[in-house]
Amino acid sequence: MDNGRESRYPSPMPFKDLKHAQRARLEYLDSLFFWDGAATRASLIKRFGISNAQAALDFRTYLAEAPKGALHYDASSRQYHAHDNFERLSGKASSMELEHLLASAPSPAFDRLPDLQRTQGLRVLRPLYRAYRAKEATRIVYQSMRDPEPMTRWIAPVRFASDGVRLHVRAWCFEREDFRDFHPARIDPDQSFAKTKPANAVPRDDDWFTWAILKLKPHSRLTDAQQRVVRIEFGFTSDVLEARTRKALEFYTERRWGLEQKEPRLERVSIDYVPMSEEEIDAN
C-alpha cells in the first residue's frame, strides 16, 4: 500500500474492478463503518450468507484500501471501529441512505408523509416521447389552469424535465409561438395525438441553453440566530449561496427553494443570466 496516499479517498471507488458480488459486500462494509462506526466479519456473514473465510478475505481487501489510521481493531469487542473523521471509500453518503437503513431495521424507526405524487399516465407520456424522438409536432387537447375550458394546440416536444414531483414536457407551442411547459396530466389522452406533422421551423430554445444563476441569502426578517441555522440547513459556505439552473427551469427552482412562500427562509440577492458556451450546449 502506498504510504504517501492523500487523506481523502480516491474517486472512483478503488473496488471498481472487482466482481459485482464482492464489490457489493465491500460497499456494505463502507456503509457500516460510516453509519454504525464499526463492523465485524459476522456483519457480512449475516447479511450475505457467505463463509467466514470469504468474510475474512473481504475484510483484508477493504483494509488494504483504507488509509492508515482510519480504522482500528478493538480486541474486547472483536470488531473494527472507524475514527470520527472516517470518510467512505465509495463516495459521499446521503440522507436517502439513512432513510433506507432506518426503514429496513428490525424495528423500523422511520416513516414518510403521504406522497401526493401527480398522475403520470403512460397514455400521455409515451406519445409525447415518441413525438420528441421523431422530431414531430402533435395535436393535443390541453386544460390550462389559466383557461376555463380545454384548448386544442399543436406542440412539438423538445425536452423533458422534473420538478422533483412530476415530469413535464417542454414544447414549442405553434398557437402561442413560444416554448411552454405542459403538464402531461392536463392533456386529454382520448382527444389527443391522433394527428402529427413534421416539426419544421422550431427555433432554438434559448432559455433552455441559458444559465440562471441565483444568489441567495437568509431572509432579512430572520433574527441573527435564525439566519445562522438557515446557513447550516442550506449548506452556506460563504455569505451568499449560489444556485445554478436553466432559465427555463427558474420558476420550478424558486418554488422548490420556497422563495415564493409567505414567510420564506431565503431571499434572492440577485439573478444573472449567462448563455451557455457552444461546448456546454453540445454537452446539454
Residue, then its C-alpha position, 0 to 999 in steps of 0.5 A: m500500500d502506498n504510504g504517501r496516499e492523500s487523506r481523502y479517498p480516491s474517486p472512483m471507488p478503488f473496488k471498481d474492478l472487482k466482481h459485482a458480488q464482492r464489490a457489493r459486500l465491500e460497499y456494505l462494509d463502507s456503509l457500516f463503518f460510516w453509519d454504525g462506526a464499526a463492523t465485524r466479519a459476522s456483519l457480512i456473514k449475516r447479511f450475505g450468507i457467505s463463509n467466514a473465510q470469504a468474510a475474512l478475505d473481504f475484510r483484508t481487501y477493504l483494509a488494504e484500501a483504507p488509509k492508515g489510521a482510519l480504522h482500528y481493531d478493538a480486541s474486547s469487542r472483536q470488531y473494527h471501529a472507524h475514527d470520527n473523521f472516517e470518510r467512505l471509500s465509495g463516495k459521499a453518503s446521503s440522507m436517502e441512505l439513512e432513510h433506507l437503513l432506518a426503514s429496513a431495521p428490525s424495528p423500523a424507526f422511520d416513516r414518510l408523509p403521504d406522497l401526493q405524487r401527480t398522475q403520470g399516465l403512460r397514455v400521455l407520456r409515451p406519445l409525447y416521447r415518441a413525438y420528441r424522438a421523431k422530431e414531430a409536432t402533435r395535436i393535443v387537447y390541453q386544460s390550462m389552469r389559466d383557461p376555463e375550458p380545454m384548448t386544442r394546440w399543436i406542440a412539438p416536444v423538445r425536452f423533458a424535465s422534473d420538478g422533483v414531483r412530476l415530469h413535464v414536457r417542454a414544447w414549442c407551442f405553434e398557437r402561442e409561438d413560444f416554448r411552454d411547459f405542459h403538464p402531461a396530466r392536463i392533456d386529454p389522452d382520448q382527444s389527443f395525438a391522433k394527428t402529427k406533422p413534421a416539426n419544421a421551423v422550431p427555433r432554438d430554445d434559448d432559455w433552455f441553453t441559458w444559465a440562471i444563476l441565483k444568489l441567495k441569502p437568509h431572509s432579512r426578517l430572520t433574527d441573527a440566530q435564525q439566519r445562522v441555522v438557515r446557513i447550516e440547513f442550506g449548506f452556506t459556505s460563504d455569505v451568499l449561496e449560489a444556485r445554478t439552473r436553466k432559465a427555463l427551469e427558474f420558476y420550478t427552482e424558486r418554488r422548490w427553494g420556497l422563495e415564493q412562500k409567505e414567510p420564506r427562509l431565503e431571499r434572492v440577492s440577485i439573478d444573472y443570466v449567462p448563455m451557455s458556451e457552444e461546448e456546454i450546449d453540445a454537452n446539454 
